């Protein structure tokens, strides 16, 4: 088993080295390099011609669609940021509403306590809302 695995690894390594050397030799060959450069240049010209033809037909090219996709993604991210900001504002406003409800509840409790104290005959206090609205004397 180990001999098979070692043999396989050795053959694989030798094959990779041979293919790498062959590819390097091909890339160093001036005639092959010129052919590859010409193929890339031809591809670029064909792409430009396709974009011109698509423009003449009033159709978007692949680069137009890519540009539009990037722009749409950017707008989407900005919109999400705005939504997050609005959610935070809404939460703050809800918190303010809760504080107001708590204030009203505390005022009602103080008024109830004042009535209870009056019925029991204890000291008479004014509700907090009246104290804070009326005068600024501290107790």
Helices and strands as residue ranges (DSSP letters): H 2-28, H 30-56, H 62-120, H 128-134
